[in-house]
Amino acid sequence: MILYAYHLRHKGSQSGLTDLLHVMKIHMPTDSKLPKSKYLLQKALNIAELKSVKKHYFCPKCQRDIPLNAKKCKNTKCKIKIDFKKQMKKGFFYVHLNIKETLKKTLQMPSIAKNLLERVHLRNTSADSEDSVSDIMDGEAYQN
């Protein structure tokens, strides 16, 4: 998600995002499932259409949201003129997408559901063993 927001923030090209994904993949374990292209990233994030991703601009002075049809800030104390191209270049915007729907679609994917169930089962079976350490709270030093 962060990579996709970065791509939108910098108005990246498709090849730029692919290159960024390649650089990220070099730093990941060899069995990493990081997508190799913008298409595969969108597919993995369930962003079938970019309509679900929205940019919201805000005033650089008062940080109030600015509607896309506004010519200046609506704050009566501020009222600075708004140039959306400059707003974009200077980073006075944020990216919004429907996380609830994205998670819902992701969790409905059979491969994701299967992997989650396997992880839960693995944690439950390994937690039964007294020799098992799954995180820092299981360690002897933490418990003393």
C-alpha positions, 0 to 999 in steps of 0.5 A: 500500500505504501509503495502504491501511495509513493507511486501516486505521490510522485506521479510515477510512470508504470516503468518507474513503479516496476523499477521501484518494485524491483529494487524492493524485491532485491532487499526482500527474502528470496521467497518474497511474494512482492509483485513485480509490476504495477498490474500485479501490485494492483491485483494483489491489493485488489485495486481493480480500478483506480477509482477507489484511490482518491487524492485529497488536497489540503491548505499548506497554511491551515491544513484544511481540506480543499475541494477540487473545485475551489479556487482558494482556501475556505478558511476565512483567516487564510483564503490563500489561492490554490494551485493544485499542480503546486499542491501536488509537487509540494506534497499538500495532499493525501491519498485515500482508499476504502481500506474496509472494501480492500481488506474484505476483498483480500480476505475473500481470496481463497489463497489468502484465507487458506494461508491465514488458516494455516498460520492460525493452526500452526500458532495453535499447535506450536503454542501447545509445546512448552519448548515453543517460543513464538515471540519475546513474551514467551522468552525466559528473560521477559517473564522474569 
